[in-house]
Amino acid sequence: MKKFLFGLCFGMVLSLAHAQQETPKSIVERYGQLRVKGNYILSQYGDTVQLRGMSMFWSQWMGKFYNPSLVKWLKDDWKITVIRIAMGVESGGYLDNSFEEKKKVYAMVDAAVANGIYVIIDYHSHEAHMNPEPAKKFFLEVSKKYGHLPNVLYEIYNEPLQDISWHKDIKPYSEAVIKVIRSNDPDNIVICGTRQWSQLVGEAAMNPVKDSNTVYTLHFYAASHGQYLRDEAKAAMAKGICIFVSEFGTCEYTGNGTLDYMATQAWFEFMDQYKISWCNWSVSDKEETASIIKPGAKSSGKWRPEDLTPSGEFIRDELWIKNGPLLK
């Protein structure tokens, strides 16, 4: 009887240990604290990391989707490993309603942490360098609140416009904001926007910011931006910087027009080749090509197949194929 009980208990211990080994790890448990080395993002354990996920739409216009249930749905059903929180700054956003916009951001960051995924806190502005003090105040608060967590990345300037200077405008702004972040958080990655709607990464590569844990944003819309922009990215990487595609669309740069599957696939192949992380634009039910869901879809997720737009179907398939094996 004692031998039987011992055998039974021993078997249960082995089964429990095996079950614990088989329990899927969250992506943050798998990769831990991220860091930049040359052209790549590395995990805490030294392996190369490529994050893939979704970008939210401007928070002041699609606030209904800024809820924890949606984050869980995108993690479970879409297999995202990163979500970008696009806090609108101008046009009725943070500058006019700082309390409400921060409340949305904090709810989404907390949900991302609870679900074990990475989260980009995006200062979604086209003119941030013209008014740096609100950005510094925001990132001082955010880095103090979340800087101890490995989940967080800071995107400090979404899309600087075309007719400004990297050297005189964007870089000085970026270094001022980074200094504020680093006062609370020496470890987490900062994402810097680049000139011409975050396309001219070559300029940044020739005169990078003074921070070793920084990546540079490349945005593209596949039907409008092709090989010439990939060449820009390759030339920039040859100078040693790391690129992060924090926003891209499957369509034209307007967010509308043609859904170009072949052009998007060429970008997927390029990003996979160089292990470039990405977020797709966007979680929205606006009637435009870039939206992943149709008007009337639930704000909490739980979408039916018929709720997805063609772009949504395409992106979800890509996430399942590429991220699915990581999350088993």
Secondary structure by P-SEA (a helix, b strand, c coil): caaaaaaaaaaaaaaaaaaaaaccccccccccbbbbcccccccccccbbbbbbbbbcccccccccccaaaaaaaaacccccbbbbccccccccccccaaaaaaaaaaaaaaaaaabbbbbbccccccccccaaaaaaaaaaaaaaccccccbbbbcccccccccccccccaaaaaaaaaaaacccccbbbbbbbcccccccccccccccccccbbbbbbbccccccaaaaaaaaaaaaabbbbbccccccccccccccccaaaaaaaaaaaaaacccccccccccccccccccccccccccccccccccaaaaaaaaaaaaccccccc
